[in-house]
Amino acid sequence: MIRKYIKKFENLWSKHILLIIPISFCYLIFMLNYNIGAKIVSLLASYILITAYFISTKAIKSYIAYVILTLILIPTLMYMVVSYFIIGLVTLSIISFWSFKK
């Protein structure tokens, strides 16, 4: 049973590596840059990438859940480094959950 999930995770990682790297890069820019314009652009870029992924997989419910969670997390944890990691984890967990469900 555990091997089955490890195999699915390996498949998930290999399929979505091209999505995970740019999203991680956007969050890294968002986290490290103090310029508010750069933060907004990097966050929008990550939203565009994630939107493209969810539209391509037709996972609209997961996309709505992701948007609601990030809109709740960003204002409450703004200017805290932990919030950016939480947003990234939320993104990856929703993508993983939806992929394991299929």
N, C-alpha and C positions, 0 to 999 in steps of 0.2 A: 504494500500500500504506500509506504513512504517512498519507495523507489519510483512509483508511478508519479507522485507529485514532484519529485526531483527531476524526472524526465520532462514533465510538463513545464517546469520552471526553466530548464535548459532550452526547451523549444521556444518558450516565451521570450527569454533573453535574446536568443539568436534572431527571432523575428522582429523584435522591437528595439534592437540596439541602435538602429538608425534614428529612431524617435527619441530614445532615452538620452542619447548624447547631446543633441541640440537643446532639449528641454533642460537638462542639467546645466548646460552652458548658460542658458538664459537666466536660470535661477542663481548661478554663480555671479553673473554680472549684476543681477538685482541685489544680491547680498553684499557684494564688495564695493559697489559704486555709491558715492554719496550724492551724486547729482540726481535730482528728482526726475528730470527728463529721461535720463538713461534708465532709471528704475521703471518708469512707465513704459518705455519702448521695449525693454527686455520682458516685462510682464505681458505686454500685448503679443510679443513674438511667441512666448510660450503658450499663451491662449490660442493663438492661430494654429500652432503645431498640434496642440491637443484637440482642438476643434476638427482639424483635418483628419486626425486619427479616428475620433469617435464617429465622424460622418462616414468615413470609409468602412468602418465595422458596423455601422447602423446601431450603435449603442447609445441611443438618445437618453435613456433613463440614467445611465451612468454619467453621461455628460452633464445632465442637469444636476445630479448629485454633486459632481465635482465643482461646478460653478457655485452652487449654494455653499458648499463647505469652504471654498476659498474666499468667497465674499464675506463669510462670517469670520474666518481666521485672519485675513489681512488687516482689517481695522482693529481687531482686539489685540493683536500681537505685533503691531507695526513697530519698527525700529528695534526689534529683538531678533537676533540671528536665528533663534530657535524656530521662529515662525516660518522662515523660508525652507528650513529642513522639513518642517511639518507639512507644508504645502507640497513639497516634492514627494514626501512619503505618501500623502493622500493621493497624489496623481498616480504614482506607481502601484499603490494598493488597489485603486479602482481599476486600472488597466489589468492588473494581475487577476483580480476577482472576476472581471468580465471574461477574460481569456480562459480561466479555469472552468468557468461555468459552461462555456460552449463545449 
